[in-house]
């Protein structure tokens, strides 16, 4: 049943892409891709849910920067998160 939903979502994504091309809207300009909000939401719904790496603080695939004043425990926190 879950596979059927995935196929249906993929078909909807292809349909959204075809509609964009048919309307004359370019798919990209240089390195920027152009999509409708509906197409972006549909494509995001087909991606797997990211795994929480540390509670709900960081998720798989995110880029984060840990910064603070000196001697407040950044390194200790980073080691605890990595463990």
KOLVEXSE-222750 format. One line per 10 residues: number of its first residue (from 0); their letters; for each residue y, z, x of N, C-alpha, C, O, CB. Coordinates in nm, 2 decimals. Each point is the difference from the previous one (the first is absolute). Glycine has a CB too. Example, Ala and Ser with C-alpha at 12.3 -4.5 7.8 and 13.67 -1.06 7.14 Angstrom:
0 = as = -0.57:0.78:1.32:0.12:0.00:-0.09:0.12:0.00:0.09:0.00:0.07:0.10:-0.12:0.05:-0.29 ~ 0.23:-0.19:0.15:0.11:0.00:0.09:0.11:0.08:-0.08:0.11:0.01:0.05:-0.17:-0.23:0.07
This chain:
0 = xxxxxxxxxx = -0.12:0.00:0.08:0.12:0.00:-0.08:0.13:0.00:0.09:0.09:-0.07:-0.03:-0.22:0.19:-0.15 ~ 0.12:-0.04:0.28:0.12:0.01:0.09:0.02:-0.14:0.07:0.11:-0.04:0.03:-0.15:0.29:0.01 ~ -0.07:-0.32:0.00:0.01:-0.13:0.06:0.07:-0.10:-0.09:0.07:-0.08:0.04:-0.28:0.13:0.09 ~ 0.17:-0.04:-0.26:0.06:-0.09:-0.10:0.15:0.02:0.00:0.08:-0.10:-0.01:-0.29:0.10:-0.13 ~ 0.26:0.12:0.14:0.14:0.03:0.00:0.07:-0.06:0.12:0.11:-0.05:0.00:-0.15:0.26:-0.13 ~ -0.03:-0.20:0.25:0.05:-0.06:0.12:0.02:-0.15:-0.01:0.10:-0.05:0.04:-0.20:0.24:0.09 ~ 0.00:-0.26:-0.18:0.00:-0.14:-0.02:0.11:-0.04:-0.09:0.08:-0.10:0.02:-0.32:0.08:0.03 ~ 0.25:0.09:-0.16:0.11:-0.03:-0.10:0.14:0.02:0.07:0.09:-0.08:-0.03:-0.24:0.15:-0.16 ~ 0.16:0.04:0.26:0.13:0.02:0.07:0.03:-0.11:0.10:0.11:-0.05:0.01:-0.14:0.29:-0.03 ~ -0.07:-0.29:0.09:0.02:-0.11:0.10:0.04:-0.13:-0.07:0.08:-0.07:0.05:-0.25:0.17:0.10
10 = xxxxxxxxxx = 0.11:-0.12:-0.27:0.04:-0.12:-0.08:0.14:0.01:-0.04:0.08:-0.10:0.00:-0.32:0.07:-0.08 ~ 0.28:0.15:0.03:0.14:0.02:-0.04:0.10:-0.02:0.12:0.10:-0.06:-0.02:-0.18:0.22:-0.16 ~ 0.04:-0.12:0.30:0.08:-0.02:0.12:0.01:-0.15:0.03:0.11:-0.04:0.03:-0.18:0.26:0.06 ~ -0.04:-0.29:-0.10:0.01:-0.15:0.02:0.09:-0.06:-0.10:0.08:-0.10:0.03:-0.31:0.10:0.07 ~ 0.22:0.04:-0.23:0.08:-0.05:-0.10:0.15:0.03:0.02:0.08:-0.09:-0.02:-0.27:0.11:-0.14 ~ 0.22:0.10:0.21:0.14:0.03:0.03:0.05:-0.08:0.11:0.12:-0.05:0.00:-0.16:0.28:-0.08 ~ -0.04:-0.26:0.18:0.04:-0.08:0.12:0.03:-0.14:-0.05:0.10:-0.07:0.04:-0.24:0.21:0.12 ~ 0.05:-0.20:-0.24:0.01:-0.13:-0.05:0.13:-0.02:-0.09:0.07:-0.10:0.01:-0.32:0.07:-0.01 ~ 0.28:0.13:-0.08:0.12:0.00:-0.08:0.12:0.00:0.09:0.10:-0.07:-0.04:-0.22:0.19:-0.14 ~ 0.12:-0.04:0.28:0.12:0.00:0.10:0.02:-0.14:0.06:0.11:-0.04:0.01:-0.15:0.29:0.03
20 = xxxxxxxxxx = -0.07:-0.31:0.01:0.01:-0.13:0.06:0.04:-0.10:-0.10:0.09:-0.09:0.03:-0.27:0.15:0.13 ~ 0.13:-0.06:-0.28:0.04:-0.10:-0.10:0.14:0.02:-0.04:0.07:-0.11:-0.03:-0.30:0.11:-0.06 ~ 0.29:0.12:0.09:0.14:0.02:-0.04:0.09:-0.05:0.11:0.13:0.00:-0.02:-0.20:0.19:-0.13 ~ 0.02:-0.22:0.27:0.09:-0.05:0.11:0.04:0.11:0.09:0.08:-0.03:0.09:-0.01:-0.15:-0.24 ~ -0.11:0.30:0.12:0.04:0.11:0.09:-0.08:0.00:0.13:-0.12:0.00:-0.01:0.18:0.14:-0.19 ~ 0.01:-0.14:0.31:-0.08:-0.01:0.13:-0.08:0.13:0.02:0.04:0.10:-0.05:0.13:-0.26:0.15 ~ -0.28:0.14:-0.03:-0.08:0.12:0.03:0.05:0.08:0.12:-0.03:0.12:0.02:-0.17:-0.24:-0.11 ~ 0.27:0.05:0.18:0.06:0.07:0.11:0.12:-0.07:0.05:0.02:-0.13:-0.01:-0.24:0.21:0.08 ~ 0.31:-0.01:0.00:0.11:-0.05:0.07:0.00:0.06:0.13:0.03:0.12:0.02:0.11:-0.16:-0.23 ~ -0.17:-0.03:0.31:-0.02:0.05:0.14:-0.11:0.10:0.00:-0.11:-0.03:-0.04:0.35:0.00:0.08
30 = xxxxxxxxxx = -0.21:0.15:0.00:-0.11:0.10:0.01:0.00:0.09:-0.13:-0.09:0.09:-0.01:0.11:-0.09:0.26 ~ 0.07:-0.02:-0.34:0.01:0.08:-0.12:-0.09:-0.07:-0.11:0.02:-0.12:-0.03:0.21:0.20:0.09 ~ -0.31:0.00:-0.13:-0.08:-0.06:-0.11:0.07:0.03:-0.13:0.06:0.11:-0.01:-0.28:-0.08:0.14 ~ 0.21:-0.12:-0.22:0.07:0.02:-0.13:-0.10:0.00:-0.11:-0.09:-0.09:-0.01:0.29:-0.03:0.09 ~ -0.20:0.23:-0.16:-0.09:0.02:-0.11:0.07:0.07:-0.11:0.10:0.07:0.02:-0.30:-0.05:0.14 ~ 0.15:-0.04:-0.28:0.06:0.07:-0.12:-0.05:0.14:0.01:-0.10:0.03:0.07:0.10:-0.24:-0.21 ~ 0.07:0.30:0.07:-0.04:0.14:-0.01:-0.14:0.01:-0.06:-0.08:0.08:0.04:0.32:-0.01:-0.05 ~ -0.27:-0.14:-0.09:-0.13:0.00:-0.07:-0.11:-0.04:0.10:-0.10:0.07:0.00:0.21:-0.12:-0.22 ~ -0.09:-0.05:0.30:-0.10:-0.04:0.09:-0.02:0.10:0.11:-0.12:0.03:0.04:0.18:-0.27:-0.08 ~ 0.05:0.31:0.08:-0.02:0.10:0.10:-0.08:0.12:-0.05:-0.08:0.05:0.07:0.30:-0.12:0.03
40 = xxxxxxxxxx = -0.19:0.11:-0.22:-0.07:0.11:-0.07:-0.15:-0.04:-0.02:-0.08:0.09:0.03:0.29:-0.01:-0.14 ~ -0.23:-0.20:0.07:-0.14:-0.04:-0.02:-0.08:0.00:0.13:-0.11:0.05:0.01:0.19:-0.19:-0.20 ~ -0.02:0.09:0.30:-0.07:-0.01:0.13:-0.02:0.15:0.05:-0.10:0.02:0.06:0.21:-0.24:-0.01 ~ -0.01:0.31:-0.07:-0.02:0.13:0.04:-0.11:0.07:-0.08:-0.07:0.09:0.06:0.31:-0.08:0.01 ~ -0.26:-0.04:-0.19:-0.10:0.06:-0.08:-0.14:-0.04:0.04:-0.10:0.07:-0.03:0.26:-0.06:-0.16 ~ -0.17:-0.12:0.26:-0.13:-0.05:0.05:-0.04:0.07:0.13:-0.12:-0.01:0.04:0.16:-0.21:-0.15 ~ 0.05:0.28:0.18:-0.03:0.07:0.13:-0.07:0.13:-0.03:0.02:0.07:-0.10:0.18:-0.18:0.21 ~ -0.29:0.15:-0.01:-0.06:0.13:-0.02:0.10:0.11:0.01:0.10:-0.01:0.07:-0.32:-0.08:0.02 ~ 0.19:0.21:-0.15:0.09:0.11:0.01:-0.01:0.06:0.14:-0.11:0.02:0.05:0.07:0.03:-0.30 ~ 0.16:-0.03:0.31:0.00:0.05:0.14:-0.06:0.14:0.00:0.02:0.08:-0.09:0.18:-0.22:0.15
50 = xxxxxxxxxx = -0.27:0.17:0.05:-0.06:0.13:0.02:0.10:0.10:0.06:0.08:-0.04:0.09:-0.30:-0.07:-0.05 ~ 0.23:0.23:-0.10:0.09:0.10:0.05:-0.05:0.05:0.14:-0.11:0.04:0.01:0.17:0.03:-0.25 ~ 0.03:-0.08:0.34:-0.04:0.04:0.14:0.02:0.15:0.02:-0.07:0.06:0.07:0.12:-0.29:0.01 ~ 0.06:0.28:-0.14:0.03:0.14:0.01:0.06:0.05:-0.13:0.12:-0.02:-0.02:-0.09:0.00:0.27 ~ -0.11:0.08:-0.33:0.05:0.04:-0.14:0.06:-0.12:-0.07:-0.05:-0.10:0.00:0.08:0.35:0.08 ~ 0.09:-0.23:-0.13:0.07:-0.11:-0.06:0.13:-0.04:0.08:0.09:-0.05:-0.04:-0.18:0.12:-0.19 ~ 0.08:-0.03:0.36:0.11:-0.01:0.09:0.01:-0.14:0.06:0.10:-0.07:0.00:-0.11:0.31:0.05 ~ -0.11:-0.29:0.00:-0.01:-0.14:0.06:-0.12:-0.06:-0.06:-0.11:0.06:-0.03:0.22:0.01:0.24 ~ -0.10:-0.20:-0.23:-0.11:-0.08:-0.05:-0.04:-0.11:0.10:0.08:-0.04:0.08:-0.01:0.08:-0.32 ~ -0.20:-0.09:0.23:-0.05:-0.10:0.08:0.09:-0.12:0.00:0.04:-0.05:-0.11:-0.27:0.13:0.08
60 = xxxxxxxxxx = 0.26:-0.14:0.15:0.08:-0.12:0.00:0.15:0.02:0.01:0.08:-0.09:0.01:-0.26:-0.02:-0.13 ~ 0.23:0.24:0.11:0.14:0.03:0.01:0.04:0.02:0.14:-0.08:0.05:0.09:0.08:0.05:-0.32 ~ 0.13:-0.13:0.26:0.06:0.02:0.13:0.09:0.12:-0.02:0.09:-0.01:-0.08:-0.12:-0.23:0.16 ~ 0.02:0.34:0.00:0.09:0.12:-0.01:0.05:0.04:0.13:-0.05:-0.03:0.11:-0.08:0.11:-0.31 ~ 0.25:-0.01:0.19:0.06:0.05:0.12:0.02:0.15:-0.02:0.06:0.05:-0.09:0.06:-0.27:0.14 ~ -0.18:0.30:0.05:0.02:0.14:-0.01:0.11:0.05:0.10:-0.02:-0.02:0.12:-0.23:0.04:-0.19 ~ 0.35:0.04:0.01:0.11:0.04:0.09:0.06:0.13:-0.04:-0.01:0.04:-0.12:0.06:-0.28:0.17 ~ 0.00:0.32:0.04:0.06:0.13:-0.03:0.06:0.05:0.13:-0.01:-0.07:0.11:-0.16:0.12:-0.29 ~ 0.23:0.06:0.18:0.06:0.07:0.12:-0.11:0.03:0.10:-0.12:0.00:-0.04:0.31:0.09:-0.10 ~ -0.15:-0.06:0.26:-0.10:0.04:0.10:-0.06:0.14:-0.03:0.06:0.08:-0.07:0.07:-0.21:0.24
70 = xxxxxxxxxx = -0.25:0.14:-0.13:-0.08:0.13:-0.01:-0.01:0.05:-0.15:0.01:0.12:-0.02:0.07:-0.06:0.25 ~ -0.11:-0.15:-0.32:-0.02:0.04:-0.14:-0.14:-0.03:-0.04:-0.04:0.03:-0.12:0.28:-0.06:0.07 ~ -0.33:-0.03:0.13:-0.14:-0.02:-0.03:-0.04:-0.14:-0.04:-0.10:-0.02:-0.06:0.11:0.25:-0.01 ~ 0.07:-0.33:0.11:-0.04:-0.14:-0.03:-0.13:-0.04:0.06:-0.09:-0.06:-0.07:0.33:0.00:0.06 ~ -0.27:0.09:0.13:-0.12:-0.03:0.07:-0.12:0.07:-0.06:-0.11:-0.06:-0.02:0.23:0.02:0.23 ~ -0.10:0.17:-0.25:-0.11:0.07:-0.06:-0.03:-0.06:-0.14:-0.12:-0.02:-0.03:0.19:0.23:0.15 ~ 0.03:-0.24:-0.19:-0.02:-0.07:-0.13:-0.07:-0.13:0.01:-0.09:-0.03:-0.08:0.30:0.15:-0.01 ~ -0.17:-0.20:0.19:-0.06:-0.13:0.02:-0.15:0.01:0.03:-0.08:-0.07:-0.05:0.30:-0.02:0.13 ~ -0.25:0.19:0.00:-0.15:0.02:0.04:-0.07:0.05:-0.12:-0.12:-0.04:-0.02:0.18:0.10:0.25 ~ -0.01:0.03:-0.31:-0.06:0.04:-0.13:-0.02:-0.11:-0.09:-0.11:-0.01:-0.07:0.21:0.23:0.10
80 = xxx = -0.01:-0.31:-0.05:-0.01:-0.11:-0.09:-0.11:-0.10:0.05:-0.08:-0.05:-0.07:0.32:0.07:0.01 ~ -0.24:-0.04:0.20:-0.10:-0.09:0.05:-0.14:0.05:0.00:-0.10:-0.07:0.00:0.28:-0.01:0.15 ~ -0.20:0.21:-0.16:-0.13:0.07:0.00:-0.07:-0.02:-0.13:-0.11:0.04:-0.02:0.19:0.12:0.17
